[in-house]
Amino acid sequence: MIDPASFRDPSGFIVHEDDRVLRIINNLYEKDYSHFSNSGLSEFLIKKKLLISHQEISTDKIYSDSQYKVLEAEKIPFITYPYEWSFSQFKDAALLTLQLEEIAIEHQMMLKDATPYNIQFHNGKAIFIDTLSFEKAELNYEWKAYKQFCEFFLLPLCLMIYKDPRLSILLKDFINGIPLDLGVKLIPSRHFIKPSLFLHLLLQNKIQNTKKQPITTKPGRIISKQQHSNLISYLKSFIQSMSLPKIKTEWDAYYDEIKGDKPEYFKSKEKFVEEFVKKTNPKTVWDIGANDGHFSRIASKFATQVISIDYDWRCIEYCYNESKKNNIKNIVPVLSDLVNPSGGIGWNNEERKPLFSRSEKPNLIMALALMHHIINANVPFHKLLDILCNTTEFAIIEYIPATDPKVELIFKSRGRDWKYIDETEFKNTIETKFEIIEKQILEGSNRVLYLLKVKSTK
């Protein structure tokens, strides 16, 4: 099957075949690919784990009328998109792009595009996945991808810092990068006194609006290798200095509060979650409503991969940085709202896949301290069960009664017409789709942790 996200590049495309990822290179890219390989750039980037590993394969199969070579690439188990990244993920992806450009120049090559869709998070770090993004540098070292880098990386990062950390979500609507004219309107004008914002965003937008040449070129002007390197170094230095303002979110300190207020409950929950996860021997785990990823990190000790999903940007930021700090390589943080998860977008709604259709089915889904939030969003409990049914084997869910202080706090503004399920109804609903394998009352609370197994359809 041809990957629906790879049709735009005339140099080649991706085919998924028998759980393998094949990159078909067209004749158009022969000169650039030969230099990419012969210059040692490909080998160097793979060795440094900056580029996804790949190898040429022999095949009699014809995938394209203009087929030149076929590569088999290492498979990324779970694909994420930039509108699902935390600030630090975005920053690391931007710095990787600039690092690749610096290295490519030393091998007489350049990146012909600078899109975050060429980057994934794999084995705990950002890695470049588009082998066909490198082109041979000729006499002029103008970086053609500069404007794209600003719209896809620099502008979203600045919007997150100077306006609101949630604004990377604009990339859902602007799949080709956030327009400069929109971005400069959103960033408060006082920040354009900063030279980097003025030069790379405001001035470039003014030049673009007057239909002049992009800021890096003048008619007939040749950009030297040193000038090019100066631009990349300047951008790199600016992005390295970026940091988010200290903004509190609704749930970023949730576990800290619980540890302080209910230490017995938290320790009990840690103990039984670990026991339950260990019993399931999971390969792929979805932790939905993961908060800062505390229980994702417990699951990661037993699973091949954990997809840690939460809608709070500060929580996902913490989850990503904590994994980096502790060298945890099998957690993939995803910034997405379970009530409105990322859907299919792009051409024919197929270029970027819906959140829950990008990987093999998990054999364990965890839904901890989640059900009351789903019910509060006017989603009936049985709908949460539909998501849990994505598992091929097991689920762990935490029952939270109406008398729980958090539930009372969340629902205090509700009228008398709101309905919350009791534990009997909870169990009856669960047993329509799952067997209850085990349950444990969590100390210091009335909450109950359930280990479930999908009922056989035979």
VOTINU-30633 format. One record per residue (C-alpha): residue in three letters; x, y, z. Coordinates in steps of 0.02 Angstrom, whole numbers, plus 50000, padded with zeros to 5 digits. Example, Ala and Ser with C-alpha at 12.3 -4.5 7.8 and 13.67 -1.06 7.14 Angstrom:
<rs>
  code     xx     yy     zz
   ALA  50615  49775  50390
   SER  50684  49947  50357
</rs>
This chain:
<rs>
  code     xx     yy     zz
   MET  50000  50000  50000
   ILE  50067  50172  49952
   ASP  50078  50286  50104
   PRO  49947  50424  50078
   ALA  50068  50552  50153
   SER  50206  50525  50024
   PHE  50124  50574  49859
   ARG  50189  50754  49855
   ASP  50374  50715  49827
   PRO  50422  50684  49644
   SER  50585  50605  49704
   GLY  50498  50452  49774
   PHE  50367  50380  49890
   ILE  50336  50257  50033
   VAL  50256  50086  50016
   HIS  50197  49980  50163
   GLU  50213  49796  50120
   ASP  50204  49646  50237
   ASP  50244  49751  50391
   ARG  50394  49824  50299
   VAL  50426  50005  50254
   LEU  50495  50026  50077
   ARG  50553  50191  50005
   ILE  50543  50195  49815
   ILE  50670  50313  49736
   ASN  50629  50383  49565
   ASN  50754  50419  49426
   LEU  50733  50605  49459
   TYR  50830  50585  49623
   GLU  50972  50477  49553
   LYS  51105  50614  49554
   ASP  51064  50675  49729
   TYR  51049  50499  49800
   SER  51216  50448  49726
   HIS  51301  50597  49808
   PHE  51206  50566  49971
   SER  51275  50389  49976
   ASN  51449  50414  49901
   SER  51490  50569  50004
   GLY  51471  50470  50165
   LEU  51329  50583  50226
   SER  51201  50442  50233
   GLU  51316  50326  50330
   PHE  51369  50465  50450
   LEU  51191  50517  50492
   ILE  51133  50339  50520
   LYS  51284  50300  50628
   LYS  51248  50455  50735
   LYS  51064  50402  50745
   LEU  51007  50565  50668
   LEU  50928  50480  50517
   ILE  50819  50325  50517
   SER  50919  50174  50461
   HIS  50888  50104  50287
   GLN  50968  49987  50163
   GLU  50955  49957  49977
   ILE  50865  49797  49930
   SER  50857  49697  49769
   THR  50684  49665  49701
   ASP  50605  49617  49535
   LYS  50446  49708  49583
   ILE  50410  49871  49491
   TYR  50328  50003  49602
   SER  50350  50150  49483
   ASP  50379  50178  49297
   SER  50528  50287  49344
   GLN  50595  50174  49482
   TYR  50782  50194  49518
   LYS  50811  50105  49683
   VAL  50713  50028  49827
   LEU  50762  50053  50008
   GLU  50696  49962  50160
   ALA  50686  50079  50309
   GLU  50672  50042  50494
   LYS  50489  50048  50545
   ILE  50429  50180  50668
   PRO  50299  50092  50777
   PHE  50195  50247  50814
   ILE  50188  50406  50710
   THR  50154  50574  50792
   TYR  50123  50743  50712
   PRO  50188  50916  50762
   TYR  50019  50976  50826
   GLU  50031  50834  50953
   TRP  50203  50884  51019
   SER  50251  50975  51176
   PHE  50360  51130  51168
   SER  50520  51033  51203
   GLN  50479  50904  51070
   PHE  50455  51045  50946
   LYS  50617  51127  51001
   ASP  50715  50965  50984
   ALA  50642  50935  50811
   ALA  50692  51112  50756
   LEU  50868  51091  50822
   LEU  50884  50922  50736
   THR  50834  51003  50571
   LEU  50969  51137  50591
   GLN  51098  51008  50645
   LEU  51063  50906  50489
   GLU  51081  51061  50381
   GLU  51250  51100  50461
   ILE  51313  50922  50431
   ALA  51242  50913  50255
   ILE  51335  51071  50203
   GLU  51500  50990  50251
   HIS  51457  50852  50127
   GLN  51405  50973  49988
   MET  51221  50942  50017
   MET  51072  51039  50088
   LEU  50897  51003  50151
   LYS  50775  51045  50012
   ASP  50631  51055  50136
   ALA  50614  51091  50321
   THR  50451  51016  50382
   PRO  50422  50935  50552
   TYR  50330  50794  50464
   ASN  50504  50730  50416
   ILE  50541  50700  50601
   GLN  50477  50569  50722
   PHE  50513  50525  50903
   HIS  50589  50353  50910
   ASN  50687  50267  51048
   GLY  50669  50421  51157
   LYS  50734  50552  51037
   ALA  50697  50649  50880
   ILE  50753  50565  50719
   PHE  50743  50616  50536
   ILE  50646  50496  50425
   ASP  50650  50570  50248
   THR  50801  50504  50155
   LEU  50751  50601  49999
   SER  50758  50774  50080
   PHE  50942  50801  50038
   GLU  50998  50883  49877
   LYS  51171  50923  49810
   ALA  51229  51099  49845
   GLU  51290  51192  49692
   LEU  51378  51361  49685
   ASN  51240  51455  49775
   TYR  51213  51408  49958
   GLU  51044  51493  49973
   TRP  50937  51386  50088
   LYS  50776  51363  49991
   ALA  50691  51287  50142
   TYR  50722  51441  50252
   LYS  50545  51513  50238
   GLN  50470  51342  50268
   PHE  50579  51322  50423
   CYS  50513  51487  50489
   GLU  50331  51442  50459
   PHE  50344  51263  50523
   PHE  50468  51282  50666
   LEU  50519  51458  50715
   LEU  50345  51535  50711
   PRO  50257  51395  50809
   LEU  50394  51400  50941
   CYS  50379  51589  50957
   LEU  50190  51578  50968
   MET  50205  51450  51108
   ILE  50326  51561  51205
   TYR  50258  51735  51175
   LYS  50072  51703  51157
   ASP  50008  51532  51216
   PRO  50090  51360  51226
   ARG  49936  51281  51149
   LEU  49951  51373  50983
   SER  50048  51235  50896
   ILE  49874  51163  50868
   LEU  49859  51289  50724
   LEU  49958  51165  50620
   LYS  49802  51057  50614
   ASP  49723  51189  50503
   PHE  49881  51252  50418
   ILE  49955  51089  50359
   ASN  50086  51181  50253
   GLY  50148  51289  50396
   ILE  50073  51434  50494
   PRO  50065  51587  50379
   LEU  50185  51724  50431
   ASP  50054  51861  50416
   LEU  49942  51770  50540
   GLY  50085  51732  50658
   VAL  50148  51910  50671
   LYS  49971  51968  50711
   LEU  49958  51844  50854
   ILE  50126  51881  50935
   PRO  50116  52039  51044
   SER  50206  52180  50952
   ARG  50322  52219  51099
   HIS  50417  52057  51066
   PHE  50472  52111  50893
   ILE  50604  52220  50972
   LYS  50701  52057  50986
   PRO  50817  52049  50833
   SER  50778  51867  50793
   LEU  50590  51894  50789
   PHE  50608  52054  50692
   LEU  50724  51981  50560
   HIS  50654  51806  50534
   LEU  50469  51840  50559
   LEU  50415  52022  50548
   LEU  50536  52080  50412
   GLN  50516  51923  50309
   ASN  50327  51944  50317
   LYS  50340  52125  50258
   ILE  50451  52073  50113
   GLN  50331  51934  50069
   ASN  50183  52051  50072
   THR  50268  52173  49954
   LYS  50302  52026  49837
   LYS  50489  52049  49841
   GLN  50618  51911  49847
   PRO  50633  51810  50009
   ILE  50744  51887  50139
   THR  50892  51773  50100
   THR  50907  51823  49918
   LYS  50926  51969  49802
   PRO  50918  51953  49612
   GLY  51085  51887  49552
   ARG  51156  51871  49726
   ILE  51257  51717  49771
   ILE  51249  51657  49951
   SER  51417  51592  50008
   LYS  51444  51438  50114
   GLN  51499  51549  50259
   GLN  51344  51659  50247
   HIS  51236  51504  50246
   SER  51326  51435  50399
   ASN  51303  51602  50488
   LEU  51114  51594  50459
   ILE  51102  51416  50526
   SER  51211  51458  50677
   TYR  51105  51612  50715
   LEU  50943  51513  50708
   LYS  51017  51372  50810
   SER  51079  51490  50946
   PHE  50911  51577  50955
   ILE  50811  51416  50970
   GLN  50930  51341  51098
   SER  50898  51493  51209
   MET  50708  51470  51203
   SER  50610  51418  51357
   LEU  50428  51420  51406
   PRO  50362  51545  51533
   LYS  50314  51472  51702
   ILE  50127  51452  51673
   LYS  50020  51339  51782
   THR  49891  51226  51702
   GLU  49739  51141  51777
   TRP  49818  50970  51799
   ASP  50008  50993  51793
   ALA  50029  50973  51982
   TYR  49893  50841  52006
   TYR  50007  50699  52059
   ASP  50109  50812  52173
   GLU  49947  50859  52262
   ILE  49892  50678  52275
   LYS  50060  50622  52344
   GLY  50047  50756  52478
   ASP  49863  50739  52521
   LYS  49839  50551  52499
   PRO  50008  50462  52509
   GLU  49928  50294  52553
   TYR  49815  50302  52401
   PHE  49957  50347  52285
   LYS  50074  50211  52348
   SER  49933  50083  52339
   LYS  49893  50135  52161
   GLU  50076  50124  52110
   LYS  50088  49949  52185
   PHE  49933  49878  52102
   VAL  49959  49962  51933
   GLU  50133  49885  51927
   GLU  50064  49715  51977
   PHE  49925  49723  51848
   VAL  50039  49781  51707
   LYS  50164  49644  51747
   LYS  50027  49511  51738
   THR  49975  49567  51563
   ASN  50152  49553  51489
   PRO  50112  49697  51370
   LYS  50194  49738  51205
   THR  50104  49901  51166
   VAL  50017  50005  51300
   TRP  49903  50155  51277
   ASP  49896  50263  51433
   ILE  49746  50375  51398
   GLY  49729  50526  51510
   ALA  49908  50496  51565
   ASN  49935  50663  51653
   ASP  50124  50685  51674
   GLY  50160  50505  51627
   HIS  50197  50439  51802
   PHE  50106  50275  51771
   SER  50167  50269  51591
   ARG  50341  50260  51666
   ILE  50289  50114  51776
   ALA  50215  50025  51624
   SER  50372  50060  51522
   LYS  50470  49941  51633
   PHE  50369  49795  51564
   ALA  50310  49852  51391
   THR  50396  49869  51223
   GLN  50312  50037  51194
   VAL  50196  50152  51291
   ILE  50092  50286  51205
   SER  50061  50419  51338
   ILE  49913  50530  51291
   ASP  49850  50686  51380
   TYR  49773  50852  51330
   ASP  49869  50959  51456
   TRP  50022  51032  51370
   ARG  50119  51054  51532
   CYS  50091  50871  51577
   ILE  50154  50810  51407
   GLU  50301  50930  51420
   TYR  50347  50852  51588
   CYS  50321  50676  51522
   TYR  50439  50705  51375
   ASN  50575  50789  51478
   GLU  50564  50660  51617
   SER  50589  50521  51490
   LYS  50740  50612  51418
   LYS  50814  50643  51589
   ASN  50797  50460  51640
   ASN  50844  50389  51470
   ILE  50675  50303  51450
   LYS  50667  50259  51266
   ASN  50500  50173  51247
   ILE  50375  50310  51296
   VAL  50297  50414  51158
   PRO  50209  50569  51231
   VAL  50059  50630  51131
   LEU  49969  50795  51160
   SER  49788  50760  51115
   ASP  49616  50779  51192
   LEU  49530  50612  51214
   VAL  49361  50696  51191
   ASN  49421  50769  51026
   PRO  49571  50665  50970
   SER  49672  50707  50815
   GLY  49575  50657  50661
   GLY  49624  50626  50481
   ILE  49679  50785  50391
   GLY  49766  50835  50231
   TRP  49721  50780  50056
   ASN  49563  50674  50059
   ASN  49581  50670  50249
   GLU  49715  50538  50226
   GLU  49886  50623  50234
   ARG  49887  50629  50424
   LYS  49800  50481  50503
   PRO  49679  50485  50651
   LEU  49763  50459  50819
   PHE  49699  50284  50857
   SER  49732  50211  50684
   ARG  49920  50237  50672
   SER  49987  50083  50756
   GLU  49952  49902  50788
   LYS  49818  49877  50919
   PRO  49882  49885  51098
   ASN  49867  49733  51208
   LEU  49843  49844  51360
   ILE  49750  50009  51383
   MET  49758  50104  51547
   ALA  49623  50228  51597
   LEU  49674  50290  51770
   ALA  49580  50429  51861
   LEU  49490  50464  51698
   MET  49308  50411  51700
   HIS  49241  50561  51799
   HIS  49321  50681  51674
   ILE  49241  50590  51528
   ILE  49071  50592  51612
   ASN  49093  50777  51652
   ALA  49119  50808  51465
   ASN  48943  50736  51439
   VAL  49012  50575  51366
   PRO  48920  50422  51434
   PHE  49030  50294  51520
   HIS  48994  50159  51390
   LYS  49078  50270  51260
   LEU  49240  50261  51360
   LEU  49218  50074  51354
   ASP  49217  50085  51163
   ILE  49393  50158  51169
   LEU  49451  50024  51290
   CYS  49390  49895  51164
   ASN  49535  49947  51052
   THR  49641  49831  51158
   THR  49671  49656  51094
   GLU  49683  49584  51270
   PHE  49684  49687  51430
   ALA  49630  49851  51508
   ILE  49658  49932  51677
   ILE  49527  50056  51735
   GLU  49504  50150  51897
   TYR  49328  50163  51965
   ILE  49298  50330  52053
   PRO  49136  50345  52153
   ALA  49023  50497  52161
   THR  49076  50525  52341
   ASP  49258  50552  52291
   PRO  49316  50730  52335
   LYS  49378  50759  52157
   VAL  49212  50705  52084
   GLU  49118  50817  52205
   LEU  49231  50963  52157
   ILE  49211  50935  51970
   PHE  49022  50912  51977
   LYS  48979  51043  52109
   SER  48910  51163  51979
   ARG  48799  51031  51900
   GLY  48611  51034  51919
   ARG  48507  50892  51987
   ASP  48487  50815  51816
   TRP  48665  50752  51799
   LYS  48691  50567  51820
   TYR  48844  50476  51885
   ILE  48857  50287  51882
   ASP  48874  50185  52041
   GLU  48992  50037  52052
   THR  48858  49909  52014
   GLU  48812  49996  51851
   PHE  48998  50017  51816
   LYS  49028  49829  51834
   ASN  48874  49783  51732
   THR  48929  49896  51591
   ILE  49106  49830  51598
   GLU  49048  49649  51590
   THR  48960  49677  51423
   LYS  49131  49682  51340
   PHE  49260  49623  51468
   GLU  49292  49493  51600
   ILE  49342  49562  51769
   ILE  49505  49472  51810
   GLU  49546  49561  51972
   LYS  49502  49714  52073
   GLN  49590  49803  52215
   ILE  49525  49939  52331
   LEU  49653  50079  52337
   GLU  49702  50123  52516
   GLY  49650  50290  52587
   SER  49508  50308  52462
   ASN  49349  50228  52396
   ARG  49428  50207  52225
   VAL  49445  50034  52148
   LEU  49569  49973  52019
   TYR  49505  49843  51896
   LEU  49604  49726  51783
   LEU  49499  49676  51634
   LYS  49515  49554  51489
   VAL  49422  49568  51325
   LYS  49286  49436  51309
   SER  49312  49310  51172
   THR  49202  49338  51018
   LYS  49200  49152  50976
</rs>
